[in-house]
Amino acid sequence: MVKKEPVLVPDHVYVPRHEIVTKEEAEEVIRKYNCRLTELPLIFASDPAIVGLGVKPGDLVRITRKSSTAGESVYYRYVVEV
């Protein structure tokens, strides 16, 4: 059986930049949006876009997307297990 090398999804042109947010930055996000981390949109720890970042459940991920109207938009997701 031939093993295929996994495709590194984060290197693809259509995948926006994903970064792990520090605990201090996460607290700032909570204050800014007046919410709890668990109230933010979720992302699975096994998501191909973040699996190479070394994320673990409980982390917060910042997604920076290019936008034709805003130039750049920032989106946050809370990492959960499947």
C-alpha positions, -999 to 999 in steps of 0.1 A, spaced: 0 0 0 13 34 -9 10 61 17 1 96 5 16 127 21 -10 148 38 -18 181 21 -9 210 43 -42 230 41 -29 261 58 -5 267 28 -34 268 3 -42 302 -12 -79 300 -2 -73 292 35 -72 323 56 -45 328 83 -52 310 116 -33 319 148 -36 307 184 -46 336 206 -27 341 239 -46 339 272 -42 377 277 -56 383 242 -85 359 248 -95 379 279 -94 410 259 -117 394 233 -141 384 260 -142 419 274 -146 435 240 -175 413 229 -190 409 264 -192 371 261 -177 338 273 -154 318 252 -179 290 249 -204 315 233 -181 321 204 -183 301 172 -167 267 175 -140 249 155 -129 213 160 -93 206 171 -91 181 141 -100 208 116 -74 206 88 -68 243 88 -56 243 124 -43 208 130 -7 219 123 -8 247 148 -8 224 178 -41 236 192 -59 219 220 -95 221 232 -100 253 251 -77 274 229 -90 304 210 -81 308 173 -80 341 154 -89 338 117 -78 368 95 -96 368 62 -92 391 32 -124 410 25 -133 430 -7 -153 455 14 -135 457 47 -100 449 34 -94 424 62 -118 409 87 -109 391 120 -130 362 133 -125 342 165 -133 305 171 -132 284 202 -115 251 199 -134 220 209 -129 182 207 -150 162 182 
